[in-house]
Every structure is written in C-alpha cells, then in structure tokens.
C-alpha cells in the first residue's frame, strides 16, 4: 500500500469514527428522552389508577348506602301497608 493510500485509509477511518460518535450521541440522547417520557407516562398511569380506585370506592359506598336505605325504606313501607290493612 502506498503512503497516499495509507493516509486516505487513516483519514477515512477517522471520519467514520467521528460519524459513529455522532450517531452514538444521538442514540443515547434519544434513549434518555424515551426513558423520561416513559417515567412521566408511568406517573400519569399511577395517578389515574389511584383516582379510579378512589371514585370506585366512593361509588360502592354510595351504592351500599343506597341499598341499605332502600331496604330500610322497603321494610318501613311494608310495615305501614300492613298497619293500614289492619285498620280497615
């Protein structure tokens, strides 16, 4: 190999290494951004899960209270009707 060919090979190798370094920095930066976005997304999902659990619990408590009140009202209404039947 001639000295000129060797210099061109060394120059081309340096250029390729510099280009690969640029690509690696871009890849690392992109991966870092993706990790940050995933972390933010995880936090939002956990917030929504907590919110849903709270509201589901409230709805169940309200439905349970409504069920108890409904049963009590039904019992009272049934007793009143029975008393009215006795009065007749």
PDB file of N, CA, C and O in Angstrom:
ATOM      1  N   UNK A   1       0.856  -1.165   0.000  1.00  0.00           N
ATOM      2  CA  UNK A   1       0.000   0.000   0.000  1.00  0.00           C
ATOM      3  C   UNK A   1       0.903   1.229   0.000  1.00  0.00           C
ATOM      4  O   UNK A   1       1.919   1.275   0.695  1.00  0.00           O
ATOM      5  N   UNK A   2       0.523   2.196  -0.772  1.00  0.00           N
ATOM      6  CA  UNK A   2       1.332   3.418  -0.861  1.00  0.00           C
ATOM      7  C   UNK A   2       1.059   4.311   0.338  1.00  0.00           C
ATOM      8  O   UNK A   2       0.080   4.143   1.066  1.00  0.00           O
ATOM      9  N   UNK A   3       1.967   5.270   0.515  1.00  0.00           N
ATOM     10  CA  UNK A   3       1.795   6.209   1.637  1.00  0.00           C
ATOM     11  C   UNK A   3       0.524   7.023   1.461  1.00  0.00           C
ATOM     12  O   UNK A   3      -0.165   7.308   2.441  1.00  0.00           O
ATOM     13  N   UNK A   4       0.196   7.407   0.208  1.00  0.00           N
ATOM     14  CA  UNK A   4      -1.017   8.164  -0.061  1.00  0.00           C
ATOM     15  C   UNK A   4      -2.256   7.326   0.258  1.00  0.00           C
ATOM     16  O   UNK A   4      -3.214   7.834   0.842  1.00  0.00           O
ATOM     17  N   UNK A   5      -2.242   6.061  -0.116  1.00  0.00           N
ATOM     18  CA  UNK A   5      -3.366   5.166   0.169  1.00  0.00           C
ATOM     19  C   UNK A   5      -3.542   4.953   1.664  1.00  0.00           C
ATOM     20  O   UNK A   5      -4.664   4.885   2.165  1.00  0.00           O
ATOM     21  N   UNK A   6      -2.406   4.847   2.380  1.00  0.00           N
ATOM     22  CA  UNK A   6      -2.461   4.679   3.822  1.00  0.00           C
ATOM     23  C   UNK A   6      -3.031   5.917   4.498  1.00  0.00           C
ATOM     24  O   UNK A   6      -3.832   5.795   5.425  1.00  0.00           O
ATOM     25  N   UNK A   7      -2.635   7.107   4.054  1.00  0.00           N
ATOM     26  CA  UNK A   7      -3.158   8.361   4.613  1.00  0.00           C
ATOM     27  C   UNK A   7      -4.657   8.472   4.356  1.00  0.00           C
ATOM     28  O   UNK A   7      -5.417   8.889   5.230  1.00  0.00           O
ATOM     29  N   UNK A   8      -5.074   8.097   3.152  1.00  0.00           N
ATOM     30  CA  UNK A   8      -6.505   8.145   2.830  1.00  0.00           C
ATOM     31  C   UNK A   8      -7.295   7.165   3.705  1.00  0.00           C
ATOM     32  O   UNK A   8      -8.398   7.474   4.156  1.00  0.00           O
ATOM     33  N   UNK A   9      -6.720   5.988   3.938  1.00  0.00           N
ATOM     34  CA  UNK A   9      -7.370   4.992   4.778  1.00  0.00           C
ATOM     35  C   UNK A   9      -7.497   5.495   6.222  1.00  0.00           C
ATOM     36  O   UNK A   9      -8.545   5.337   6.848  1.00  0.00           O
ATOM     37  N   UNK A  10      -6.427   6.099   6.741  1.00  0.00           N
ATOM     38  CA  UNK A  10      -6.454   6.646   8.096  1.00  0.00           C
ATOM     39  C   UNK A  10      -7.469   7.778   8.176  1.00  0.00           C
ATOM     40  O   UNK A  10      -8.255   7.845   9.121  1.00  0.00           O
ATOM     41  N   UNK A  11      -7.455   8.672   7.181  1.00  0.00           N
ATOM     42  CA  UNK A  11      -8.406   9.788   7.161  1.00  0.00           C
ATOM     43  C   UNK A  11      -9.837   9.268   7.121  1.00  0.00           C
ATOM     44  O   UNK A  11     -10.697   9.758   7.854  1.00  0.00           O
ATOM     45  N   UNK A  12     -10.098   8.279   6.272  1.00  0.00           N
ATOM     46  CA  UNK A  12     -11.445   7.711   6.146  1.00  0.00           C
ATOM     47  C   UNK A  12     -11.857   7.029   7.458  1.00  0.00           C
ATOM     48  O   UNK A  12     -13.015   7.131   7.862  1.00  0.00           O
ATOM     49  N   UNK A  13     -10.944   6.351   8.114  1.00  0.00           N
ATOM     50  CA  UNK A  13     -11.237   5.699   9.393  1.00  0.00           C
ATOM     51  C   UNK A  13     -11.597   6.733  10.452  1.00  0.00           C
ATOM     52  O   UNK A  13     -12.543   6.537  11.216  1.00  0.00           O
ATOM     53  N   UNK A  14     -10.852   7.830  10.501  1.00  0.00           N
ATOM     54  CA  UNK A  14     -11.151   8.898  11.460  1.00  0.00           C
ATOM     55  C   UNK A  14     -12.524   9.506  11.181  1.00  0.00           C
ATOM     56  O   UNK A  14     -13.295   9.772  12.103  1.00  0.00           O
ATOM     57  N   UNK A  15     -12.818   9.722   9.908  1.00  0.00           N
ATOM     58  CA  UNK A  15     -14.116  10.281   9.537  1.00  0.00           C
ATOM     59  C   UNK A  15     -15.246   9.354   9.955  1.00  0.00           C
ATOM     60  O   UNK A  15     -16.270   9.800  10.473  1.00  0.00           O
ATOM     61  N   UNK A  16     -15.052   8.061   9.725  1.00  0.00           N
ATOM     62  CA  UNK A  16     -16.083   7.086  10.090  1.00  0.00           C
ATOM     63  C   UNK A  16     -16.259   7.012  11.609  1.00  0.00           C
ATOM     64  O   UNK A  16     -17.381   6.892  12.102  1.00  0.00           O
ATOM     65  N   UNK A  17     -15.157   7.082  12.343  1.00  0.00           N
ATOM     66  CA  UNK A  17     -15.247   7.075  13.810  1.00  0.00           C
ATOM     67  C   UNK A  17     -15.979   8.308  14.330  1.00  0.00           C
ATOM     68  O   UNK A  17     -16.796   8.220  15.246  1.00  0.00           O
ATOM     69  N   UNK A  18     -15.678   9.448  13.738  1.00  0.00           N
ATOM     70  CA  UNK A  18     -16.359  10.682  14.145  1.00  0.00           C
ATOM     71  C   UNK A  18     -17.850  10.586  13.840  1.00  0.00           C
ATOM     72  O   UNK A  18     -18.682  11.003  14.646  1.00  0.00           O
ATOM     73  N   UNK A  19     -18.180  10.040  12.687  1.00  0.00           N
ATOM     74  CA  UNK A  19     -19.583   9.877  12.300  1.00  0.00           C
ATOM     75  C   UNK A  19     -20.286   8.906  13.244  1.00  0.00           C
ATOM     76  O   UNK A  19     -21.427   9.145  13.639  1.00  0.00           O
ATOM     77  N   UNK A  20     -19.621   7.820  13.608  1.00  0.00           N
ATOM     78  CA  UNK A  20     -20.211   6.860  14.544  1.00  0.00           C
ATOM     79  C   UNK A  20     -20.418   7.494  15.916  1.00  0.00           C
ATOM     80  O   UNK A  20     -21.415   7.225  16.585  1.00  0.00           O
ATOM     81  N   UNK A  21     -19.472   8.339  16.334  1.00  0.00           N
ATOM     82  CA  UNK A  21     -19.619   9.044  17.607  1.00  0.00           C
ATOM     83  C   UNK A  21     -20.844   9.939  17.595  1.00  0.00           C
ATOM     84  O   UNK A  21     -21.582  10.012  18.577  1.00  0.00           O
ATOM     85  N   UNK A  22     -21.055  10.618  16.479  1.00  0.00           N
ATOM     86  CA  UNK A  22     -22.229  11.479  16.334  1.00  0.00           C
ATOM     87  C   UNK A  22     -23.504  10.649  16.433  1.00  0.00           C
ATOM     88  O   UNK A  22     -24.458  11.039  17.106  1.00  0.00           O
ATOM     89  N   UNK A  23     -23.512   9.504  15.757  1.00  0.00           N
ATOM     90  CA  UNK A  23     -24.685   8.626  15.797  1.00  0.00           C
ATOM     91  C   UNK A  23     -24.928   8.095  17.218  1.00  0.00           C
ATOM     92  O   UNK A  23     -26.065   8.045  17.688  1.00  0.00           O
ATOM     93  N   UNK A  24     -23.843   7.702  17.889  1.00  0.00           N
ATOM     94  CA  UNK A  24     -23.990   7.193  19.250  1.00  0.00           C
ATOM     95  C   UNK A  24     -24.522   8.261  20.198  1.00  0.00           C
ATOM     96  O   UNK A  24     -25.361   7.960  21.048  1.00  0.00           O
ATOM     97  N   UNK A  25     -24.060   9.485  20.074  1.00  0.00           N
ATOM     98  CA  UNK A  25     -24.573  10.568  20.922  1.00  0.00           C
ATOM     99  C   UNK A  25     -26.055  10.795  20.654  1.00  0.00           C
ATOM    100  O   UNK A  25     -26.827  11.018  21.586  1.00  0.00           O
ATOM    101  N   UNK A  26     -26.454  10.741  19.398  1.00  0.00           N
ATOM    102  CA  UNK A  26     -27.867  10.908  19.048  1.00  0.00           C
ATOM    103  C   UNK A  26     -28.697   9.769  19.646  1.00  0.00           C
ATOM    104  O   UNK A  26     -29.763  10.005  20.213  1.00  0.00           O
ATOM    105  N   UNK A  27     -28.205   8.534  19.515  1.00  0.00           N
ATOM    106  CA  UNK A  27     -28.929   7.372  20.053  1.00  0.00           C
ATOM    107  C   UNK A  27     -29.062   7.485  21.569  1.00  0.00           C
ATOM    108  O   UNK A  27     -30.142   7.256  22.114  1.00  0.00           O
ATOM    109  N   UNK A  28     -27.984   7.831  22.248  1.00  0.00           N
ATOM    110  CA  UNK A  28     -28.025   7.969  23.710  1.00  0.00           C
ATOM    111  C   UNK A  28     -29.004   9.063  24.132  1.00  0.00           C
ATOM    112  O   UNK A  28     -29.767   8.886  25.082  1.00  0.00           O
ATOM    113  N   UNK A  29     -28.981  10.186  23.429  1.00  0.00           N
ATOM    114  CA  UNK A  29     -29.911  11.271  23.743  1.00  0.00           C
ATOM    115  C   UNK A  29     -31.354  10.856  23.527  1.00  0.00           C
ATOM    116  O   UNK A  29     -32.224  11.166  24.340  1.00  0.00           O
ATOM    117  N   UNK A  30     -31.605  10.158  22.437  1.00  0.00           N
ATOM    118  CA  UNK A  30     -32.962   9.695  22.140  1.00  0.00           C
ATOM    119  C   UNK A  30     -33.437   8.693  23.190  1.00  0.00           C
ATOM    120  O   UNK A  30     -34.584   8.755  23.634  1.00  0.00           O
ATOM    121  N   UNK A  31     -32.562   7.770  23.587  1.00  0.00           N
ATOM    122  CA  UNK A  31     -32.927   6.800  24.620  1.00  0.00           C
ATOM    123  C   UNK A  31     -33.223   7.481  25.947  1.00  0.00           C
ATOM    124  O   UNK A  31     -34.136   7.076  26.666  1.00  0.00           O
ATOM    125  N   UNK A  32     -32.449   8.522  26.275  1.00  0.00           N
ATOM    126  CA  UNK A  32     -32.682   9.265  27.510  1.00  0.00           C
ATOM    127  C   UNK A  32     -34.056   9.942  27.472  1.00  0.00           C
ATOM    128  O   UNK A  32     -34.798   9.903  28.454  1.00  0.00           O
ATOM    129  N   UNK A  33     -34.391  10.561  26.335  1.00  0.00           N
ATOM    130  CA  UNK A  33     -35.703  11.197  26.182  1.00  0.00           C
ATOM    131  C   UNK A  33     -36.829  10.172  26.316  1.00  0.00           C
ATOM    132  O   UNK A  33     -37.844  10.432  26.963  1.00  0.00           O
ATOM    133  N   UNK A  34     -36.636   9.006  25.697  1.00  0.00           N
ATOM    134  CA  UNK A  34     -37.662   7.962  25.771  1.00  0.00           C
ATOM    135  C   UNK A  34     -37.857   7.493  27.209  1.00  0.00           C
ATOM    136  O   UNK A  34     -38.986   7.248  27.635  1.00  0.00           O
ATOM    137  N   UNK A  35     -36.767   7.367  27.957  1.00  0.00           N
ATOM    138  CA  UNK A  35     -36.862   6.940  29.358  1.00  0.00           C
ATOM    139  C   UNK A  35     -37.605   7.983  30.180  1.00  0.00           C
ATOM    140  O   UNK A  35     -38.437   7.632  31.016  1.00  0.00           O
ATOM    141  N   UNK A  36     -37.315   9.261  29.953  1.00  0.00           N
ATOM    142  CA  UNK A  36     -38.010  10.339  30.671  1.00  0.00           C
ATOM    143  C   UNK A  36     -39.503  10.337  30.347  1.00  0.00           C
ATOM    144  O   UNK A  36     -40.340  10.519  31.231  1.00  0.00           O
ATOM    145  N   UNK A  37     -39.826  10.128  29.070  1.00  0.00           N
ATOM    146  CA  UNK A  37     -41.235  10.084  28.672  1.00  0.00           C
ATOM    147  C   UNK A  37     -41.934   8.891  29.308  1.00  0.00           C
ATOM    148  O   UNK A  37     -43.080   9.003  29.743  1.00  0.00           O
ATOM    149  N   UNK A  38     -41.254   7.748  29.365  1.00  0.00           N
ATOM    150  CA  UNK A  38     -41.845   6.551  29.962  1.00  0.00           C
ATOM    151  C   UNK A  38     -42.080   6.773  31.452  1.00  0.00           C
ATOM    152  O   UNK A  38     -43.099   6.337  31.989  1.00  0.00           O
ATOM    153  N   UNK A  39     -41.150   7.444  32.122  1.00  0.00           N
ATOM    154  CA  UNK A  39     -41.309   7.735  33.541  1.00  0.00           C
ATOM    155  C   UNK A  39     -42.517   8.642  33.751  1.00  0.00           C
ATOM    156  O   UNK A  39     -43.322   8.404  34.651  1.00  0.00           O
ATOM    157  N   UNK A  40     -42.646   9.675  32.928  1.00  0.00           N
ATOM    158  CA  UNK A  40     -43.804  10.570  33.021  1.00  0.00           C
ATOM    159  C   UNK A  40     -45.099   9.834  32.763  1.00  0.00           C
ATOM    160  O   UNK A  40     -46.104  10.080  33.429  1.00  0.00           O
ATOM    161  N   UNK A  41     -45.081   8.941  31.809  1.00  0.00           N
ATOM    162  CA  UNK A  41     -46.275   8.166  31.486  1.00  0.00           C
ATOM    163  C   UNK A  41     -46.641   7.239  32.647  1.00  0.00           C
ATOM    164  O   UNK A  41     -47.816   7.108  32.991  1.00  0.00           O
ATOM    165  N   UNK A  42     -45.641   6.601  33.246  1.00  0.00           N
ATOM    166  CA  UNK A  42     -45.900   5.733  34.401  1.00  0.00           C
ATOM    167  C   UNK A  42     -46.547   6.517  35.534  1.00  0.00           C
ATOM    168  O   UNK A  42     -47.481   6.034  36.174  1.00  0.00           O
ATOM    169  N   UNK A  43     -46.053   7.723  35.783  1.00  0.00           N
ATOM    170  CA  UNK A  43     -46.618   8.548  36.848  1.00  0.00           C
ATOM    171  C   UNK A  43     -48.070   8.898  36.554  1.00  0.00           C
ATOM    172  O   UNK A  43     -48.913   8.863  37.451  1.00  0.00           O
ATOM    173  N   UNK A  44     -48.367   9.238  35.296  1.00  0.00           N
ATOM    174  CA  UNK A  44     -49.750   9.569  34.935  1.00  0.00           C
ATOM    175  C   UNK A  44     -50.662   8.355  35.078  1.00  0.00           C
ATOM    176  O   UNK A  44     -51.797   8.484  35.537  1.00  0.00           O
ATOM    177  N   UNK A  45     -50.174   7.176  34.687  1.00  0.00           N
ATOM    178  CA  UNK A  45     -50.983   5.956  34.804  1.00  0.00           C
ATOM    179  C   UNK A  45     -51.266   5.658  36.271  1.00  0.00           C
ATOM    180  O   UNK A  45     -52.396   5.321  36.623  1.00  0.00           O
ATOM    181  N   UNK A  46     -50.248   5.779  37.140  1.00  0.00           N
ATOM    182  CA  UNK A  46     -50.460   5.546  38.571  1.00  0.00           C
ATOM    183  C   UNK A  46     -51.458   6.549  39.146  1.00  0.00           C
ATOM    184  O   UNK A  46     -52.292   6.181  39.973  1.00  0.00           O
ATOM    185  N   UNK A  47     -51.384   7.815  38.717  1.00  0.00           N
ATOM    186  CA  UNK A  47     -52.341   8.824  39.183  1.00  0.00           C
ATOM    187  C   UNK A  47     -53.759   8.439  38.777  1.00  0.00           C
ATOM    188  O   UNK A  47     -54.681   8.510  39.590  1.00  0.00           O
ATOM    189  N   UNK A  48     -53.934   8.033  37.525  1.00  0.00           N
ATOM    190  CA  UNK A  48     -55.265   7.644  37.045  1.00  0.00           C
ATOM    191  C   UNK A  48     -55.785   6.407  37.771  1.00  0.00           C
ATOM    192  O   UNK A  48     -56.978   6.309  38.063  1.00  0.00           O
ATOM    193  N   UNK A  49     -54.889   5.462  38.063  1.00  0.00           N
ATOM    194  CA  UNK A  49     -55.317   4.273  38.801  1.00  0.00           C
ATOM    195  C   UNK A  49     -55.774   4.634  40.209  1.00  0.00           C
ATOM    196  O   UNK A  49     -56.778   4.108  40.688  1.00  0.00           O
ATOM    197  N   UNK A  50     -55.038   5.537  40.883  1.00  0.00           N
ATOM    198  CA  UNK A  50     -55.446   5.975  42.217  1.00  0.00           C
ATOM    199  C   UNK A  50     -56.782   6.700  42.152  1.00  0.00           C
ATOM    200  O   UNK A  50     -57.657   6.468  42.986  1.00  0.00           O
ATOM    201  N   UNK A  51     -56.945   7.578  41.164  1.00  0.00           N
ATOM    202  CA  UNK A  51     -58.182   8.332  41.004  1.00  0.00           C
ATOM    203  C   UNK A  51     -59.354   7.376  40.781  1.00  0.00           C
ATOM    204  O   UNK A  51     -60.416   7.533  41.384  1.00  0.00           O
ATOM    205  N   UNK A  52     -59.152   6.393  39.916  1.00  0.00           N
ATOM    206  CA  UNK A  52     -60.219   5.432  39.629  1.00  0.00           C
ATOM    207  C   UNK A  52     -60.566   4.624  40.875  1.00  0.00           C
ATOM    208  O   UNK A  52     -61.741   4.383  41.151  1.00  0.00           O
ATOM    209  N   UNK A  53     -59.555   4.208  41.624  1.00  0.00           N
ATOM    210  CA  UNK A  53     -59.811   3.439  42.847  1.00  0.00           C
ATOM    211  C   UNK A  53     -60.602   4.271  43.855  1.00  0.00           C
ATOM    212  O   UNK A  53     -61.524   3.765  44.495  1.00  0.00           O
ATOM    213  N   UNK A  54     -60.244   5.540  43.995  1.00  0.00           N
ATOM    214  CA  UNK A  54     -60.975   6.417  44.923  1.00  0.00           C
ATOM    215  C   UNK A  54     -62.434   6.556  44.511  1.00  0.00           C
ATOM    216  O   UNK A  54     -63.336   6.434  45.339  1.00  0.00           O
ATOM    217  N   UNK A  55     -62.658   6.811  43.230  1.00  0.00           N
ATOM    218  CA  UNK A  55     -64.024   7.028  42.758  1.00  0.00           C
ATOM    219  C   UNK A  55     -64.831   5.737  42.753  1.00  0.00           C
ATOM    220  O   UNK A  55     -66.037   5.758  42.999  1.00  0.00           O
ATOM    221  N   UNK A  56     -64.183   4.630  42.480  1.00  0.00           N
ATOM    222  CA  UNK A  56     -64.887   3.354  42.546  1.00  0.00           C
ATOM    223  C   UNK A  56     -65.302   3.073  43.984  1.00  0.00           C
ATOM    224  O   UNK A  56     -66.412   2.603  44.238  1.00  0.00           O
ATOM    225  N   UNK A  57     -64.400   3.365  44.926  1.00  0.00           N
ATOM    226  CA  UNK A  57     -64.728   3.177  46.345  1.00  0.00           C
ATOM    227  C   UNK A  57     -65.889   4.062  46.769  1.00  0.00           C
ATOM    228  O   UNK A  57     -66.779   3.613  47.492  1.00  0.00           O
ATOM    229  N   UNK A  58     -65.890   5.311  46.328  1.00  0.00           N
ATOM    230  CA  UNK A  58     -66.988   6.234  46.662  1.00  0.00           C
ATOM    231  C   UNK A  58     -68.303   5.728  46.078  1.00  0.00           C
ATOM    232  O   UNK A  58     -69.335   5.734  46.750  1.00  0.00           O
ATOM    233  N   UNK A  59     -68.256   5.291  44.821  1.00  0.00           N
ATOM    234  CA  UNK A  59     -69.472   4.793  44.182  1.00  0.00           C
ATOM    235  C   UNK A  59     -70.001   3.567  44.909  1.00  0.00           C
ATOM    236  O   UNK A  59     -71.211   3.422  45.088  1.00  0.00           O
ATOM    237  N   UNK A  60     -69.101   2.685  45.328  1.00  0.00           N
ATOM    238  CA  UNK A  60     -69.540   1.488  46.041  1.00  0.00           C
ATOM    239  C   UNK A  60     -70.141   1.851  47.392  1.00  0.00           C
ATOM    240  O   UNK A  60     -71.152   1.286  47.809  1.00  0.00           O
ATOM    241  N   UNK A  61     -69.496   2.815  48.078  1.00  0.00           N
ATOM    242  CA  UNK A  61     -70.039   3.238  49.373  1.00  0.00           C
ATOM    243  C   UNK A  61     -71.419   3.856  49.195  1.00  0.00           C
ATOM    244  O   UNK A  61     -72.329   3.592  49.982  1.00  0.00           O
ATOM    245  N   UNK A  62     -71.576   4.688  48.148  1.00  0.00           N
ATOM    246  CA  UNK A  62     -72.876   5.310  47.899  1.00  0.00           C
ATOM    247  C   UNK A  62     -73.915   4.261  47.513  1.00  0.00           C
ATOM    248  O   UNK A  62     -75.060   4.313  47.963  1.00  0.00           O
ATOM    249  N   UNK A  63     -73.511   3.322  46.686  1.00  0.00           N
ATOM    250  CA  UNK A  63     -74.447   2.272  46.288  1.00  0.00           C
ATOM    251  C   UNK A  63     -74.813   1.425  47.485  1.00  0.00           C
ATOM    252  O   UNK A  63     -75.965   1.017  47.634  1.00  0.00           O
ATOM    253  N   UNK A  64     -73.835   1.157  48.344  1.00  0.00           N
ATOM    254  CA  UNK A  64     -74.116   0.381  49.558  1.00  0.00           C
ATOM    255  C   UNK A  64     -75.051   1.136  50.475  1.00  0.00           C
ATOM    256  O   UNK A  64     -75.983   0.554  51.031  1.00  0.00           O
ATOM    257  N   UNK A  65     -74.814   2.417  50.640  1.00  0.00           N
ATOM    258  CA  UNK A  65     -75.687   3.237  51.483  1.00  0.00           C
ATOM    259  C   UNK A  65     -77.081   3.306  50.877  1.00  0.00           C
ATOM    260  O   UNK A  65     -78.079   3.256  51.597  1.00  0.00           O
ATOM    261  N   UNK A  66     -77.150   3.420  49.568  1.00  0.00           N
ATOM    262  CA  UNK A  66     -78.446   3.451  48.895  1.00  0.00           C
ATOM    263  C   UNK A  66     -79.174   2.131  49.055  1.00  0.00           C
ATOM    264  O   UNK A  66     -80.394   2.097  49.218  1.00  0.00           O
ATOM    265  N   UNK A  67     -78.417   1.041  49.007  1.00  0.00           N
ATOM    266  CA  UNK A  67     -79.026  -0.275  49.174  1.00  0.00           C
ATOM    267  C   UNK A  67     -79.581  -0.455  50.579  1.00  0.00           C
ATOM    268  O   UNK A  67     -80.668  -1.007  50.752  1.00  0.00           O
ATOM    269  N   UNK A  68     -78.840   0.008  51.585  1.00  0.00           N
ATOM    270  CA  UNK A  68     -79.291  -0.088  52.973  1.00  0.00           C
ATOM    271  C   UNK A  68     -80.518   0.789  53.184  1.00  0.00           C
ATOM    272  O   UNK A  68     -81.500   0.373  53.799  1.00  0.00           O
ATOM    273  N   UNK A  69     -80.440   2.016  52.660  1.00  0.00           N
ATOM    274  CA  UNK A  69     -81.581   2.935  52.795  1.00  0.00           C
ATOM    275  C   UNK A  69     -82.802   2.377  52.066  1.00  0.00           C
ATOM    276  O   UNK A  69     -83.928   2.488  52.550  1.00  0.00           O
ATOM    277  N   UNK A  70     -82.573   1.787  50.920  1.00  0.00           N
ATOM    278  CA  UNK A  70     -83.681   1.215  50.163  1.00  0.00           C
ATOM    279  C   UNK A  70     -84.329   0.053  50.903  1.00  0.00           C
ATOM    280  O   UNK A  70     -85.552  -0.081  50.941  1.00  0.00           O
ATOM    281  N   UNK A  71     -83.481  -0.777  51.486  1.00  0.00           N
ATOM    282  CA  UNK A  71     -84.019  -1.913  52.248  1.00  0.00           C
ATOM    283  C   UNK A  71     -84.806  -1.423  53.458  1.00  0.00           C
ATOM    284  O   UNK A  71     -85.883  -1.939  53.756  1.00  0.00           O
ATOM    285  N   UNK A  72     -84.261  -0.420  54.156  1.00  0.00           N
ATOM    286  CA  UNK A  72     -84.958   0.130  55.325  1.00  0.00           C
ATOM    287  C   UNK A  72     -86.286   0.753  54.911  1.00  0.00           C
ATOM    288  O   UNK A  72     -87.310   0.553  55.564  1.00  0.00           O
ATOM    289  N   UNK A  73     -86.255   1.509  53.820  1.00  0.00           N
ATOM    290  CA  UNK A  73     -87.477   2.144  53.336  1.00  0.00           C
ATOM    291  C   UNK A  73     -88.504   1.090  52.934  1.00  0.00           C
ATOM    292  O   UNK A  73     -89.693   1.246  53.210  1.00  0.00           O
ATOM    293  N   UNK A  74     -88.056   0.028  52.289  1.00  0.00           N
ATOM    294  CA  UNK A  74     -88.964  -1.049  51.895  1.00  0.00           C
ATOM    295  C   UNK A  74     -89.591  -1.726  53.103  1.00  0.00           C
ATOM    296  O   UNK A  74     -90.776  -2.060  53.094  1.00  0.00           O
ATOM    297  N   UNK A  75     -88.792  -1.922  54.134  1.00  0.00           N
ATOM    298  CA  UNK A  75     -89.307  -2.536  55.364  1.00  0.00           C
ATOM    299  C   UNK A  75     -90.339  -1.642  56.029  1.00  0.00           C
ATOM    300  O   UNK A  75     -91.397  -2.100  56.461  1.00  0.00           O
ATOM    301  N   UNK A  76     -90.010  -0.347  56.105  1.00  0.00           N
ATOM    302  CA  UNK A  76     -90.939   0.611  56.720  1.00  0.00           C
ATOM    303  C   UNK A  76     -92.230   0.694  55.908  1.00  0.00           C
ATOM    304  O   UNK A  76     -93.328   0.696  56.464  1.00  0.00           O
ATOM    305  N   UNK A  77     -92.081   0.763  54.581  1.00  0.00           N
ATOM    306  CA  UNK A  77     -93.272   0.854  53.731  1.00  0.00           C
ATOM    307  C   UNK A  77     -94.123  -0.400  53.880  1.00  0.00           C
ATOM    308  O   UNK A  77     -95.351  -0.331  53.938  1.00  0.00           O
ATOM    309  N   UNK A  78     -93.458  -1.536  53.938  1.00  0.00           N
ATOM    310  CA  UNK A  78     -94.209  -2.780  54.118  1.00  0.00           C
ATOM    311  C   UNK A  78     -94.942  -2.796  55.448  1.00  0.00           C
ATOM    312  O   UNK A  78     -96.077  -3.267  55.523  1.00  0.00           O
ATOM    313  N   UNK A  79     -94.307  -2.287  56.500  1.00  0.00           N
ATOM    314  CA  UNK A  79     -94.948  -2.227  57.819  1.00  0.00           C
ATOM    315  C   UNK A  79     -96.133  -1.272  57.802  1.00  0.00           C
ATOM    316  O   UNK A  79     -97.176  -1.570  58.385  1.00  0.00           O
ATOM    317  N   UNK A  80     -95.990  -0.152  57.155  1.00  0.00           N
ATOM    318  CA  UNK A  80     -97.075   0.825  57.076  1.00  0.00           C
ATOM    319  C   UNK A  80     -98.258   0.226  56.330  1.00  0.00           C
ATOM    320  O   UNK A  80     -99.402   0.385  56.754  1.00  0.00           O
ATOM    321  N   UNK A  81     -98.000  -0.439  55.257  1.00  0.00           N
ATOM    322  CA  UNK A  81     -99.089  -1.072  54.485  1.00  0.00           C
ATOM    323  C   UNK A  81     -99.780  -2.124  55.330  1.00  0.00           C
ATOM    324  O   UNK A  81    -101.006  -2.226  55.313  1.00  0.00           O
ATOM    325  N   UNK A  82     -99.013  -2.903  56.063  1.00  0.00           N
ATOM    326  CA  UNK A  82     -99.600  -3.922  56.941  1.00  0.00           C
ATOM    327  C   UNK A  82    -100.480  -3.288  58.006  1.00  0.00           C
ATOM    328  O   UNK A  82    -101.561  -3.795  58.304  1.00  0.00           O
ATOM    329  N   UNK A  83    -100.019  -2.171  58.586  1.00  0.00           N
ATOM    330  CA  UNK A  83    -100.816  -1.477  59.596  1.00  0.00           C
ATOM    331  C   UNK A  83    -102.102  -0.912  58.979  1.00  0.00           C
ATOM    332  O   UNK A  83    -103.167  -0.975  59.593  1.00  0.00           O
ATOM    333  N   UNK A  84    -101.999  -0.366  57.773  1.00  0.00           N
ATOM    334  CA  UNK A  84    -103.181   0.147  57.118  1.00  0.00           C
ATOM    335  C   UNK A  84    -104.196  -0.947  56.838  1.00  0.00           C
ATOM    336  O   UNK A  84    -105.402  -0.727  56.944  1.00  0.00           O
ATOM    337  N   UNK A  85    -103.704  -2.125  56.482  1.00  0.00           N
ATOM    338  CA  UNK A  85    -104.595  -3.241  56.251  1.00  0.00           C
ATOM    339  C   UNK A  85    -105.320  -3.648  57.541  1.00  0.00           C
ATOM    340  O   UNK A  85    -106.484  -4.049  57.503  1.00  0.00           O
ATOM    341  N   UNK A  86    -104.631  -3.543  58.670  1.00  0.00           N
ATOM    342  CA  UNK A  86    -105.246  -3.891  59.946  1.00  0.00           C
ATOM    343  C   UNK A  86    -106.317  -2.876  60.352  1.00  0.00           C
ATOM    344  O   UNK A  86    -107.322  -3.231  60.967  1.00  0.00           O
ATOM    345  N   UNK A  87    -106.090  -1.619  60.001  1.00  0.00           N
ATOM    346  CA  UNK A  87    -107.016  -0.560  60.381  1.00  0.00           C
ATOM    347  C   UNK A  87    -108.326  -0.708  59.604  1.00  0.00           C
ATOM    348  O   UNK A  87    -109.369  -0.328  60.136  1.00  0.00           O
ATOM    349  N   UNK A  88    -108.333  -1.209  58.444  1.00  0.00           N
ATOM    350  CA  UNK A  88    -109.529  -1.307  57.596  1.00  0.00           C
ATOM    351  C   UNK A  88    -110.540  -2.145  58.220  1.00  0.00           C
ATOM    352  O   UNK A  88    -111.614  -2.343  57.653  1.00  0.00           O
TER     353      UNK A  88
END
